[in-house]
Amino acid sequence: MFQDDASRALDRQECLHLLGKVPVGRVVYTRQALAAVLPVNFSLDTDASVVLCTSAASDLVLAIDGAVVAFEADEFTAATHSGWSVVVTGRATVVTDPAEHERLTLTGPDSWMPLQDGVFVRIESEVVTGRELKGTRVMH
């Protein structure tokens, strides 16, 4: 059982700060009317949107372009029962503007997978929520 003060909600700025500290998160989306989760590397753009780089023909791009998705990232330490989790919810779109694509080629994430036809996907940070676990565990 956890004490009441063992977790707390994080504000938007705290959430974005924490997201900037980890390289991998999970896209939560709908695939063939079922929930799907895919781990991806990412970066935060200057407007606080989450940016991914993947193949233009990937199942992910086909499923999420224009859809509202969730993106989750976290960091936990099992030994201390502490950590945080942040969820960004917003519309995902493939970046089609050539100037924006060029800018993201220089500043955005590199895919961890080999790509021939890479595209950037932007997830707008319309809703940003997070929780921190402080690791104050009480045994009963």
Secondary structure as GFF3:
##gff-version 3
##sequence-region A 1 140
A	DSSP	three_ten_helix	4	6	.	.	.	ID=ss1
A	DSSP	beta_strand	7	10	.	.	.	ID=ss2
A	DSSP	alpha_helix	12	19	.	.	.	ID=ss3
A	DSSP	beta_strand	24	31	.	.	.	ID=ss4
A	DSSP	beta_strand	34	41	.	.	.	ID=ss5
A	DSSP	beta_strand	43	44	.	.	.	ID=ss6
A	DSSP	beta_strand	50	55	.	.	.	ID=ss7
A	DSSP	alpha_helix	59	64	.	.	.	ID=ss8
A	DSSP	beta_strand	68	77	.	.	.	ID=ss9
A	DSSP	three_ten_helix	78	80	.	.	.	ID=ss10
A	DSSP	beta_strand	82	94	.	.	.	ID=ss11
A	DSSP	alpha_helix	98	107	.	.	.	ID=ss12
A	DSSP	beta_strand	118	123	.	.	.	ID=ss13
A	DSSP	beta_strand	127	134	.	.	.	ID=ss14
###
